[in-house]
Amino acid sequence: MSSSRTPRPGPPEAPDSLQTAAAADGSRSRLGAGLITGASDDDPSGIGTYAQAGSQFGFGLLWVMCFTYPLMVAVQLICARVARVTGRGLGANLARVLPRWVLLPLLLALFATNAVTIGADLMAMGEAATLLVPGHAAAWGVGLGLGSIALQVFVPYSRYVNLLKWLTLSLLAYVAAAFTLHVPWGEVLQRALLPHWQDSADYARMTVAVLGTTISPYLFFWQSSQEVEEQRAAPGEAPLRAAPAQAPAQFARMRFDTSLGMAVSNGIGFFIMLTTAVTLHAHGAGTIETAAEAAKALQPVAGKLAFALFAAGIVGTGLLAIPVLAGSAGYALAEAFGWRRGLERRLGAAPAFYAAIAAAVVLGIAMTLLHVNAMKALVFTSMINGVVAVPVLAALLWAARSRALLGDFTIGRGLWALGWLTVVLMLVAAVALFF
């Protein structure tokens, strides 16, 4: 992978007005980029996929959430480490190892899939909101989308990140919903820890869908960008190549934050499958198409409390996921092209960066207004995500072992091996989705 043909992004730039107490406090927290990244993985589209898996196959796919956990931790930790060592996000580092003709299509595909996913999330959030309060689903979707743009553009990151952390609590709705039901925990543990493959095309397709939902390229870009954002926001902190004495503390923080964040991601997916398996699958509810349908189907078999928790969780997780989806697209493009960037900046200081974020959400809003079939769109984006993830991860792993980029902070063989195992898994999943 020659770097001679790559674009030349601008140098990392410090955001405006970062010497505030709020920014310092936010950056020093042991919970940040990893927690928000993991929690955002359970967006309304993901909830719909996990609910379908539980309603169709009962406990049969719980093992996937256990199997993918170490892979997710490894990949996201590599993203975080490379960013913290270099002081650059994933888009900027990819620009140093990939030719422009390879990089640009990957980033445009990421932008398109994120926009479609935002649209699907807004539709699900609108439908879920109408289950709880009166209104029109499209109106709710548009309002929530516009509100998300306003928060990202006009609220500084040092304050906005705290809102995102609080929104992760909305995921507890799915844990609470499970504990309102009678669960055969012995059988659950057996099926989760001892996989039993079902020889059917539907089971294989659903396995691939769960993998694609769980390991998504936008997570790679968001966590790496937020590591850089938090490093710049903290007085006295610098990229680890320039400040190697900070490495032990930062690596320990990243391990804790990322391990917990991915545990939240997979744990919530596990509980969504569990809830729908105990209720919808057990009562023969059959196939569902959206997260909102899952919530409605729960009411007659699980009661009003489980229904309300499930529906409220869809709205809360969407409010968390949409900024991450839009933000990761904005960061990826801005880092690769060298645009001024950062959620701490004002609109006038980073117009192209904020335009990319707004465009991703506006395209999602357009899907809502045009009533595009969300499930068909998500199948298409899952295929694109599978294709994008493979070269992005391969390039990331190459960069993570490059002394020219990381100096003495290249990753060890354990992380490297888990990373390549993930590449192989995603390649198989992408091929399976096509054929």
C-alpha positions as CSV (number, residue, x, y, z in Angstrom):
1,M,0.0,0.0,0.0
2,S,1.9,3.0,-1.3
3,S,1.6,6.3,0.4
4,S,3.0,8.2,-2.6
5,R,-0.5,8.6,-4.1
6,T,-2.4,9.5,-1.0
7,P,-4.1,12.9,-0.3
8,R,-2.3,15.2,2.1
9,P,-4.7,16.0,4.9
10,G,-3.9,19.0,7.0
11,P,-2.2,18.7,10.3
12,P,-4.2,18.1,13.5
13,E,-5.6,21.4,14.7
14,A,-6.7,22.2,18.2
15,P,-10.4,23.2,18.6
16,D,-11.4,26.6,19.8
17,S,-11.7,27.5,23.5
18,L,-10.6,24.1,24.8
19,Q,-9.0,25.4,28.0
20,T,-12.3,25.2,29.9
21,A,-13.0,23.2,33.0
22,A,-15.8,21.4,31.3
23,A,-13.6,20.2,28.5
24,A,-10.9,19.1,30.9
25,D,-13.3,17.2,33.1
26,G,-14.9,15.5,30.1
27,S,-11.6,14.3,28.7
28,R,-10.3,12.9,31.9
29,S,-13.2,10.7,32.5
30,R,-12.5,7.0,32.3
31,L,-15.7,6.5,30.3
32,G,-16.0,8.3,27.0
33,A,-15.3,7.3,23.4
34,G,-15.5,3.6,24.0
35,L,-18.8,3.7,26.0
36,I,-20.6,6.0,23.5
37,T,-19.3,4.0,20.5
38,G,-20.5,0.7,22.0
39,A,-23.9,2.1,23.1
40,S,-24.5,3.7,19.7
41,D,-24.1,0.3,18.1
42,D,-27.6,-0.6,19.4
43,D,-29.4,1.9,17.2
44,P,-33.1,1.4,16.2
45,S,-32.0,-0.5,13.1
46,G,-29.8,-2.8,15.1
47,I,-32.7,-3.3,17.6
48,G,-34.9,-4.4,14.7
49,T,-32.3,-6.9,13.6
50,Y,-31.8,-8.3,17.0
51,A,-35.5,-8.5,17.6
52,Q,-36.0,-10.4,14.3
53,A,-33.2,-12.8,15.4
54,G,-35.0,-13.5,18.7
55,S,-38.5,-13.7,17.3
56,Q,-37.5,-16.1,14.5
57,F,-34.8,-18.3,16.1
58,G,-35.4,-17.9,19.9
59,F,-32.2,-18.5,21.8
60,G,-30.5,-19.8,18.7
61,L,-28.3,-16.8,17.9
62,L,-27.4,-15.6,21.4
63,W,-24.0,-17.2,21.0
64,V,-23.1,-14.7,18.3
65,M,-23.1,-11.9,20.8
66,C,-20.7,-13.8,23.0
67,F,-18.5,-14.8,20.1
68,T,-18.1,-11.3,18.6
69,Y,-17.3,-9.5,21.9
70,P,-13.5,-10.1,22.0
71,L,-13.4,-9.3,18.3
72,M,-15.2,-6.0,18.8
73,V,-13.0,-5.1,21.7
74,A,-9.8,-5.8,19.7
75,V,-10.9,-3.8,16.6
76,Q,-12.1,-0.8,18.6
77,L,-9.1,-0.8,20.8
78,I,-6.8,-0.8,17.8
79,C,-8.8,2.2,16.4
80,A,-8.4,4.1,19.7
81,R,-4.7,3.3,20.1
82,V,-3.7,4.3,16.6
83,A,-5.6,7.6,17.0
84,R,-4.2,8.4,20.4
85,V,-0.6,7.6,19.4
86,T,-0.7,9.7,16.2
87,G,-3.1,12.4,17.2
88,R,-5.1,11.7,14.0
89,G,-8.4,10.0,13.4
90,L,-8.9,6.9,11.2
91,G,-9.7,8.9,8.1
92,A,-6.5,10.8,8.3
93,N,-4.4,7.7,9.0
94,L,-6.0,5.8,6.2
95,A,-5.1,8.7,3.9
96,R,-1.4,7.9,4.7
97,V,-1.6,4.2,3.8
98,L,-4.2,4.0,1.0
99,P,-4.2,5.4,-2.5
100,R,-6.7,8.1,-3.2
101,W,-8.6,6.0,-5.7
102,V,-9.2,3.4,-3.0
103,L,-9.8,5.7,-0.1
104,L,-12.4,8.0,-1.7
105,P,-14.9,5.3,-2.8
106,L,-14.7,3.7,0.7
107,L,-15.5,7.0,2.4
108,L,-18.3,7.9,0.0
109,A,-19.8,4.4,0.6
110,L,-19.5,5.0,4.4
111,F,-21.3,8.3,4.0
112,A,-24.1,6.7,2.0
113,T,-24.6,3.8,4.3
114,N,-24.6,6.0,7.3
115,A,-27.2,8.3,5.7
116,V,-29.5,5.3,4.9
117,T,-29.1,3.9,8.4
118,I,-30.0,7.4,9.8
119,G,-33.1,7.3,7.7
120,A,-34.1,3.9,8.9
121,D,-33.4,4.9,12.5
122,L,-35.6,8.1,12.2
123,M,-38.5,6.0,10.7
124,A,-38.2,3.5,13.6
125,M,-38.0,6.4,16.2
126,G,-41.0,8.1,14.7
127,E,-43.1,4.9,14.8
128,A,-42.0,4.2,18.4
129,A,-42.8,7.7,19.5
130,T,-46.4,7.4,18.2
131,L,-46.8,4.3,20.3
132,L,-46.2,6.3,23.5
133,V,-47.6,9.8,22.6
134,P,-50.0,11.1,19.9
135,G,-48.6,12.3,16.7
136,H,-47.6,11.3,13.1
137,A,-44.6,9.0,12.7
138,A,-43.0,11.1,9.8
139,A,-43.4,14.3,11.8
140,W,-41.7,12.8,14.8
141,G,-38.9,11.5,12.6
142,V,-38.3,14.8,10.9
143,G,-38.3,16.7,14.2
144,L,-35.9,14.3,15.9
145,G,-33.6,14.5,12.9
146,L,-33.5,18.3,12.8
147,G,-33.0,18.3,16.6
148,S,-30.0,16.1,16.2
149,I,-28.4,18.4,13.7
150,A,-29.0,21.4,15.9
151,L,-27.4,19.7,18.9
152,Q,-24.3,18.7,17.0
153,V,-23.8,22.1,15.3
154,F,-24.6,24.5,18.1
155,V,-23.7,22.6,21.4
156,P,-19.9,22.3,22.0
157,Y,-18.6,18.8,22.3
158,S,-17.4,19.2,25.9
159,R,-21.1,19.6,26.9
160,Y,-22.7,17.4,24.2
161,V,-20.6,14.4,25.1
162,N,-22.1,14.4,28.6
163,L,-25.6,14.3,27.1
164,L,-24.5,11.3,24.9
165,K,-23.2,9.5,28.0
166,W,-26.6,10.0,29.8
167,L,-28.4,8.7,26.8
168,T,-26.6,5.4,27.1
169,L,-28.8,4.8,30.1
170,S,-31.8,4.4,27.7
171,L,-30.3,1.0,26.8
172,L,-31.2,-0.2,30.3
173,A,-34.8,-0.4,29.1
174,Y,-34.0,-3.6,27.4
175,V,-32.4,-5.2,30.4
176,A,-35.4,-4.1,32.5
177,A,-37.8,-5.5,29.9
178,A,-36.2,-8.9,30.1
179,F,-36.5,-8.9,33.9
180,T,-40.3,-8.3,33.7
181,L,-40.5,-11.8,32.1
182,H,-40.0,-15.4,33.1
183,V,-36.7,-16.4,31.6
184,P,-35.2,-20.0,31.7
185,W,-31.7,-18.8,32.6
186,G,-30.2,-22.3,32.5
187,E,-31.2,-22.9,28.9
188,V,-30.2,-19.3,28.0
189,L,-26.6,-19.8,29.3
190,Q,-26.3,-23.2,27.5
191,R,-27.4,-21.8,24.2
192,A,-25.2,-18.7,24.6
193,L,-22.0,-20.6,25.4
194,L,-22.5,-23.7,23.3
195,P,-23.5,-22.7,19.8
196,H,-25.8,-25.0,17.9
197,W,-25.8,-24.3,14.1
198,Q,-29.1,-24.6,12.3
199,D,-28.7,-25.9,8.8
200,S,-31.0,-23.5,7.0
201,A,-30.6,-20.5,4.6
202,D,-32.7,-18.3,6.8
203,Y,-30.5,-19.0,9.9
204,A,-27.3,-18.3,7.9
205,R,-28.7,-15.0,6.5
206,M,-29.8,-13.9,10.0
207,T,-26.4,-14.8,11.4
208,V,-24.7,-12.6,8.8
209,A,-27.2,-9.8,9.5
210,V,-26.4,-9.9,13.2
211,L,-22.6,-9.9,12.5
212,G,-23.0,-6.9,10.1
213,T,-25.1,-5.0,12.6
214,T,-22.7,-5.7,15.4
215,I,-19.4,-4.9,13.7
216,S,-20.0,-1.7,11.7
217,P,-17.4,0.6,10.0
218,Y,-18.9,3.8,11.4
219,L,-17.9,2.6,14.9
220,F,-14.2,2.5,13.8
221,F,-14.3,6.1,12.6
222,W,-16.2,7.5,15.5
223,Q,-14.1,6.1,18.3
224,S,-10.8,7.1,16.7
225,S,-12.1,10.6,16.1
226,Q,-13.3,11.0,19.6
227,E,-10.0,9.8,21.1
228,V,-8.4,12.7,19.2
229,E,-11.1,15.1,20.2
230,E,-10.7,14.2,23.9
231,Q,-6.9,14.4,23.7
232,R,-7.1,17.9,22.3
233,A,-9.6,19.0,24.9
234,A,-7.3,18.1,27.8
235,P,-4.7,20.6,28.8
236,G,-1.3,19.0,29.0
237,E,-2.2,15.9,26.9
238,A,-0.6,15.3,23.5
239,P,-0.3,12.5,21.0
240,L,1.6,9.6,22.6
241,R,4.4,9.7,20.1
242,A,5.1,13.2,21.3
243,A,4.3,12.4,25.0
244,P,5.3,8.7,25.6
245,A,5.2,9.1,29.4
246,Q,1.4,9.4,29.1
247,A,1.1,6.0,27.4
248,P,0.6,3.6,30.3
249,A,-2.3,5.6,31.8
250,Q,-3.9,6.2,28.5
251,F,-3.7,2.6,27.3
252,A,-5.2,1.5,30.6
253,R,-8.0,4.0,30.3
254,M,-8.7,2.9,26.7
255,R,-8.8,-0.8,27.6
256,F,-11.3,-0.1,30.4
257,D,-13.5,2.2,28.3
258,T,-13.5,0.1,25.2
259,S,-14.1,-3.2,27.0
260,L,-17.0,-1.7,28.9
261,G,-18.4,0.0,25.8
262,M,-18.4,-3.2,23.8
263,A,-19.9,-5.1,26.7
264,V,-22.7,-2.6,26.7
265,S,-23.1,-3.1,22.9
266,N,-23.2,-6.8,22.9
267,G,-25.0,-7.1,26.2
268,I,-27.9,-5.0,25.1
269,G,-28.2,-6.9,21.8
270,F,-28.2,-10.1,23.9
271,F,-31.1,-8.9,26.0
272,I,-33.1,-7.7,23.0
273,M,-32.8,-11.2,21.5
274,L,-33.6,-12.7,24.8
275,T,-36.7,-10.6,25.4
276,T,-38.2,-11.3,21.9
277,A,-37.3,-15.0,22.1
278,V,-39.1,-15.4,25.5
279,T,-42.2,-13.5,24.2
280,L,-42.6,-13.3,20.4
281,H,-40.8,-16.6,19.5
282,A,-42.4,-18.5,22.3
283,H,-45.9,-17.3,21.3
284,G,-45.4,-18.0,17.6
285,A,-45.4,-14.3,16.6
286,G,-43.3,-15.1,13.5
287,T,-41.3,-12.6,11.4
288,I,-41.3,-8.9,12.4
289,E,-40.0,-6.1,10.1
290,T,-39.0,-3.2,12.4
291,A,-38.1,-2.4,16.0
292,A,-41.5,-0.6,16.4
293,E,-43.3,-3.8,15.3
294,A,-41.4,-5.7,17.9
295,A,-42.6,-3.2,20.6
296,K,-46.2,-3.5,19.4
297,A,-46.1,-7.3,19.3
298,L,-44.7,-7.4,22.9
299,Q,-47.8,-5.7,24.4
300,P,-50.3,-8.5,24.2
301,V,-47.8,-11.2,25.3
302,A,-45.5,-9.4,27.7
303,G,-47.7,-6.6,29.1
304,K,-47.7,-2.8,29.0
305,L,-44.5,-2.3,31.0
306,A,-42.3,-4.4,28.7
307,F,-44.0,-2.8,25.7
308,A,-43.4,0.8,27.0
309,L,-39.8,0.1,28.0
310,F,-39.0,-1.4,24.6
311,A,-40.7,1.5,22.7
312,A,-39.0,4.2,24.9
313,G,-35.6,2.5,24.3
314,I,-36.0,2.8,20.6
315,V,-36.3,6.6,20.8
316,G,-33.5,6.9,23.4
317,T,-31.0,4.8,21.5
318,G,-31.8,6.6,18.2
319,L,-31.0,10.0,19.9
320,L,-27.6,8.5,20.8
321,A,-26.9,6.7,17.5
322,I,-27.8,9.4,15.0
323,P,-25.1,11.9,16.2
324,V,-22.6,9.0,16.0
325,L,-23.6,7.9,12.5
326,A,-23.6,11.5,11.2
327,G,-20.5,12.5,13.1
328,S,-18.5,9.5,11.9
329,A,-19.3,10.4,8.3
330,G,-18.3,14.0,8.9
331,Y,-15.0,13.1,10.6
332,A,-14.1,10.5,8.0
333,L,-14.5,13.0,5.1
334,A,-12.9,15.9,7.0
335,E,-9.9,13.9,8.1
336,A,-9.2,12.5,4.7
337,F,-9.5,15.9,2.9
338,G,-7.9,17.9,5.6
339,W,-10.9,20.1,6.4
340,R,-11.1,22.0,9.7
341,R,-13.1,19.8,12.0
342,G,-14.2,19.1,15.5
343,L,-17.5,19.2,17.4
344,E,-16.0,21.8,19.7
345,R,-15.6,24.2,16.9
346,R,-18.2,26.8,15.9
347,L,-20.1,26.4,12.6
348,G,-18.1,29.2,10.9
349,A,-14.8,27.6,11.8
350,A,-15.6,24.2,10.2
351,P,-18.3,24.7,7.6
352,A,-17.4,21.7,5.4
353,F,-17.3,19.4,8.4
354,Y,-20.7,20.5,9.7
355,A,-22.1,20.4,6.1
356,A,-21.2,16.8,5.8
357,I,-22.9,16.0,9.1
358,A,-26.0,17.9,8.2
359,A,-26.2,16.3,4.7
360,A,-26.1,12.8,6.2
361,V,-29.1,13.6,8.5
362,V,-31.0,15.5,5.8
363,L,-30.7,12.5,3.5
364,G,-32.1,10.4,6.3
365,I,-34.9,12.8,6.8
366,A,-35.7,12.6,3.0
367,M,-36.0,8.8,3.3
368,T,-38.5,9.4,6.1
369,L,-40.6,11.8,4.0
370,L,-40.5,9.6,0.9
371,H,-41.5,6.5,2.9
372,V,-38.5,4.4,1.6
373,N,-38.7,0.8,2.6
374,A,-36.3,0.8,5.5
375,M,-35.7,-3.0,5.7
376,K,-34.8,-3.2,2.0
377,A,-32.5,-0.2,2.3
378,L,-30.8,-1.8,5.4
379,V,-30.2,-5.0,3.6
380,F,-28.4,-3.1,0.8
381,T,-26.4,-1.0,3.3
382,S,-25.4,-4.2,5.2
383,M,-23.9,-5.4,2.0
384,I,-22.0,-2.2,1.4
385,N,-20.9,-2.1,5.0
386,G,-19.5,-5.6,4.7
387,V,-17.5,-4.6,1.6
388,V,-16.3,-1.4,3.2
389,A,-15.3,-3.0,6.5
390,V,-12.8,-5.5,5.0
391,P,-10.4,-3.0,3.3
392,V,-10.7,-0.5,6.1
393,L,-9.8,-3.1,8.7
394,A,-7.0,-4.4,6.6
395,A,-5.5,-0.9,6.1
396,L,-6.0,-0.2,9.8
397,L,-4.1,-3.4,10.8
398,W,-1.3,-2.5,8.4
399,A,-1.1,1.0,10.0
400,A,-1.2,-0.4,13.5
401,R,2.0,-2.4,12.9
402,S,3.8,0.4,11.1
403,R,6.7,1.9,13.0
404,A,6.8,4.8,10.6
405,L,3.3,5.8,11.9
406,L,3.4,4.6,15.5
407,G,7.0,4.4,16.5
408,D,7.4,2.1,19.5
409,F,3.6,1.9,20.1
410,T,2.7,-0.7,17.4
411,I,0.1,-3.2,18.5
412,G,1.1,-6.7,19.8
413,R,0.5,-10.0,18.2
414,G,-2.6,-10.8,20.2
415,L,-4.5,-7.7,19.0
416,W,-3.1,-8.1,15.5
417,A,-4.4,-11.8,15.3
418,L,-7.9,-10.9,16.6
419,G,-8.0,-8.0,14.1
420,W,-7.3,-10.3,11.2
421,L,-9.7,-12.9,12.5
422,T,-12.3,-10.1,12.3
423,V,-11.3,-9.3,8.7
424,V,-11.8,-12.9,7.7
425,L,-15.1,-13.1,9.4
426,M,-16.4,-9.9,7.8
427,L,-15.1,-11.1,4.4
428,V,-17.1,-14.3,4.8
429,A,-20.2,-12.3,5.9
430,A,-19.9,-10.0,2.9
431,V,-19.6,-12.8,0.5
432,A,-22.6,-14.6,2.1
433,L,-24.7,-11.5,1.9
434,F,-24.1,-11.3,-1.9
435,F,-24.6,-15.0,-2.6
